[in-house]
Amino acid sequence: MSVAVRLSLSGLIALLGGLLLLAPRPGPVRAAEVPVVAAAADLQFALAEVAEAFSRATSLRVRLALGSSGNFTRQIIQGAPFEVFFSADEGYVRELAERSLTADNGRIYAIGRLVLYAPTGSPVQADPDMDDLAAAVADGRLRKLAIANPDHAPYGRAARAALTRKGLWEKLQGRLVFGENISQAAQFALSGTVEAGVIAQSLAISDRMARAGTFAVLHPSLYPPLRQKMVLLRGAGQTARRFYEYVQSEPARAAFERYGFALPTKAD
């Protein structure tokens, strides 16, 4: 009896092994019916408006996931099932293309702008050259300044460049509050827990932030251009492709412009 059982188990194991050999191997992630679009956090309002307009025009939907461009790049490399990536920095798209993870080399969709934002009641005055910020650092009016983490957020790197250009970066060590992405940095500025924030204009002009403070668009000479690039990822489906094309339409471009982005030229 015990021999029969051992034989049966052996046969079962052999059968299961054969079935495993016949089973299909994992392949590329299939395109989803409602594709997930990875988008830089500065697009929180602008791209949501574009996605809604796309749905009205086509009866198709996309789902937006917002975060820092650097973190999304790492997730895509690790196999995250995104179909379109809107980066706040063209360098991340270039990295993915070099790894053969994209359908093409992508397209510039907008040029981002930095602002200095001061919540209502702050002792810091917002100006395009951050002159009062510099004075506030020197006289102690500024205790905390919010920016996105420059390690993985393009707007954080741009803020660091602007503060360095003004000779403030070293002076601000110990007073900087880092947001995981530019949206979180904007939330810190909105909450009043900091005296000011260097954030994206696309967030500062939202109704909520506009009611709660003032901002000044920083002079573009203070930081490298924020050339924001989008790209179709390998395996993207038809809905994702149609959304990618829609973002290049005039209605979509007009939405980006309303939220403070500069539009790319044909040369871009």
WOVENBEL-V462796 format. One line per field, one symbol per residue. ss: DSSP state (2 for helix, 1 for strand, 0 for the rest). psi: psi as a letter, one per 30 degrees, with the letter a starting at -180 (. if undefined). burial: # if it has 9 or more other C-alpha atoms within 8 Angstrom, else .. Layout:
ss->???
psi->???
burial->???
This chain:
ss->0222222222222222222222000000000000011111222002222222222222000011111022222222200000011100022222222200010000111111011111100000000000222222222000001111000002222222222220000000000111100222222222200001111122220022222211111002220001111111100002222222220002222222220001000000
psi->eeeeeeeeeeeeeeeeeeeeefkklkakkkklejkkkkkkffgeeefeeeeeeeeeffglllkkkkakeeeeeeeeefgkhlfkkjlgkfeeeeeeefghglfaglkkfljlkkljkjlkfkfkkklfgheeeeeeeeggekekkklljffgjefeeeeeeeeeefgfeeffkffkjkkelfeeeeeeeefgflflkjakefefgleeeefgallkkkkfffllkijkklkklkgkaeeeeeeeeefgleeeeeeeefggkkkllff.
burial->..............................#..##################..##....###.#.########.###....#########.###.##...###.##.############..#.#.###.#.###.##...##########.###############.##..#...###########.###.#.#############..##.#######...##..############.###.##.###...##.###.######....
